Amino acid sequence: MGVKLFLIRHGQTNSNVEGKYQGSLDTELTEFGIKQAYLAKNYLKNVNFKNIYSSPMKRTLRTAQILSEGTNLQIKILEGLKELNFGLWEGLKFEEINARYFHDYQNWLKDPYNNPPTGGESFGSLINRAKKEINNILDENTEGSSIAVITHGGVILALLVDWLQIPPQCWRSLIQRQGAINIVVIDKDFPYISAINYTGHINPYYDENEDLVIEKYSKITSTEIPKTI
C-alpha cells in the first residue's frame, strides 16, 4: 500500500501567537505548543512508525522529540524540510509587511511562484526542495511503512498544492494550523490524501479563533496602499 506519510506541523510558538512570519528564524515552542505535540503523540500512539524525520529548526525538533519519546527511533534531521525563507519579512506581522513592502507582498499573495518575499525564497523553490526531500524519504523506506515528518506549515502547504495541482492563484486556499496532522499515502508515485489540517486531537470542538489567519489574509489582500508603519 505504498508509504504512509504523517506530515505534522510543529506546535505553537510565540511568533505564531503574535502573528509574525518566522521562516528561517529559529523560534521555540510555547507551553501550549509543547502540549499540542503531546496531544499529537497520544493521537498517533497506535501508529508503529518506522522513521521520524524533522526540520532542523528548534520548533520542529522539539515536536519531533516529543513524538519519539518511548521509542527507539533516532530523529533524522533534513535541511530540505526547513520553512520558506521569508527574507526581510521575517519577524514582522502581516500588517507591517503590507505597509513596508506593499507591492512585493501583494504580488506574493497573488502569485508566490514568480514573486518571492523581499530578499527571500520563491514558493516554486520551496516546492522543488520539499518534493526532493520527500522523494529521498520515500526511497529510504519500504512499502507499508508509516513515517512521521515534522515540518512547517509552508512546507506542508507546498507539498499539498503540488500533489493536488492547485493553480497559483488559489495556493492560499489550504490552511495549516499549529500541531496539525496530514496523512498521505504515496503509492506508485500517486498521492492518496486521507487527512488535511486535522486538529481534532487538540480541540475536540470547533474554535473559531483557529481561523483568524483567514480574516488576516482577507483584510490584507488589497489594492490600496496602507499608511507606512
N, C-alpha and C positions, 0 to 999 in steps of 0.2 A: 504493500500500500504506500510506497514511497517513503519519504522522510517527513515527519511531522514537526513543524516549527512552532514554538510558542514565543512569539515576539512580544516582549514585555517592556513597557516604558518605565523608566525609573520613577521612584516616588517623588513626592513634593519637595521643592527647595524654596529658600527664601525668595529667590528671583521669580519663581512661579507665583508666590503669594503677592509679590509687589508688581507683577505684570511686566517684568523686564525680559528682554531677549538675552539668552545665556550663550548659546553657541559653544565656542571654544573656552568660555570661562569655566574654571573648574570649581563648581559650587558643591556644597554639602547638602545632604538630606535634612529636612526639619524632623522634629519628633513625630509629626503626623506622617511624613514621608517614610520614616522607618516603620511606622505602624502599617502603612499601605503595603510595604514589602512583605511584612509578616503575614498580612491577610492574603496576599497573593500566594505565598508559600503554603499556607493552610489550604487554600482552594485547590492547589495543584499537588497536594500531598499524596495522591494515589497515582501520580504520573511517575513512571520509572525513567528518569532522564538518563540518557547515555552520556551527554556532554552539556556543559554550561559555558556559553560564550558571553563576553561582555566588552563594551566600550571601555577604554582606559580611564574615563572620567570618574571622579570621586563619587558622583551621584549614582552612576550606573554600577560601579564596583561594589558600593555598599549594598545596593539592592541585590546584586548577584551573590554577595557573601551571605546574605540572609537566606536566599533561596538554597544555597549549598549547605547550610548548616544541617548536621546529622547525616550527611552523605560522605562518600569517599572521593567525590569528584573535585578535581582541581579546575578553577576558573581559567578559561583560555581567553586571553586579552587580545582583541583585534583592533588595530588602528582604523580600519575601514568602517567600523561601527560608530565612530565619533559623530557628534552632531554637526550640522551645517555650520560653517564658519560665517557668522553674520558681519564680519568686518567692523566698521565704525559704528554699527548699530548695537553692538553687544554692551550690556549694562544699561541700556536705555529702555524706557517704556514706549508703548505703541505711539502715544501722543507726541512724545519727544522726537521720535524718529520721523513722524509725519511732518512735524514742524521744521526740523533741521534739514531733512533730506527728502522734501516733499516729492519731487519728480521721480527720484530714484525709488522711493517707497511705493508710490502709486504704480509705477511701471512694473515693479517686482510683484505687487499684488495681482496685476493683470496677467503677467507672463514671466514667471521666475526662471524659465528656461533660458531666455535671452537677456534677462535683466537681473543680474546678481545684486545682492546687497552692496552698498557702497564699500568698496575695498574688500568684499567677501567672495563667497563661493556660489556658483550658479546651482540651481536646482537640478539641472541636467547632469552636472558634475557629481552631485550627491547621489543621484540615481545610479550612475555608472559605477561609482566605488561601492555603493551598498550592494548592488547586484553582484559585483565581482566577489565581495566578501561572503555573501550568501552562497554563491556557487562554490567557493572554497569549502564552506561548511558542509554543503551537500556532498562534495567529493570525499570528505573525511568520514562520512557516516553511512552506514549500510541501510538498506531498505527496511522499514519497520521501526526505525529508531525515533525516539522522541527527544527533541533538542530544545533547550532554553536559550534564547538570545535576548540579553538585556541591553537595551539601547535607548535611543532618544526618539521623541515624537517626530522630528523631521525625517529621520532615517526610516521609521516605520511608514510614515506617510509616503515617502518616495517609493518604497517598495510596493505599497498598495496601489498607488497611482500607476505604476508601471505594469503591475500584474493585471489590473482592471482596465488598462488602456484608457484612462481618464484624460480627456483633452486638456490642453494647457489652461484654458480659461476657467476650468472647473476644479483645479487642483485643490482649492481650499474647501471643497465640499466635504472632505473627510476630517474628522476631529479625533485627536488623541489626548485623552485625559491622563493625568498623572497616575501611575500604577496600573494602567490599562493593559489587558491581555488580548492578544490577537492570535488566532490559531489558523495555520495554513499547512496543508499537506502538499508537498511538491512530488508529483508522480509523473515520470516520463516528461519532465520539464514543464508540466502543466500545473498551475496553482489551484487547489481546491480550498476556498476560504470559508471556514465554518464559524468564525467569530471575529468581529472587528470592534475595537474600543470597548471591550467588556469590562465593566467595573462593578458588577453585582456583588463581588466579594468584598468591596469596600463599603458601599452603601446599598443595603437591601431595598431601599425605597428611593424614588427619584428625588434628586435635589437640584433645583433649577440653578443654583449657584455654580454647578459644574459646567454650565453652558454660557457663562458670562463672556468667554472668549469670542463667542459668535456675535454678541452685541458689540464688542470692541471692534471686531473686523468690519461689522456692518456700518458703524459710525465713522470709521477711519477711511473707508473707501469713498473718496470724494474727489471732485474736480476743482474744488475751491481751496486755494492755498491758505493754510491756517496762519495765525499770528506766530511769530518766532518765539519759542520758549527760551 
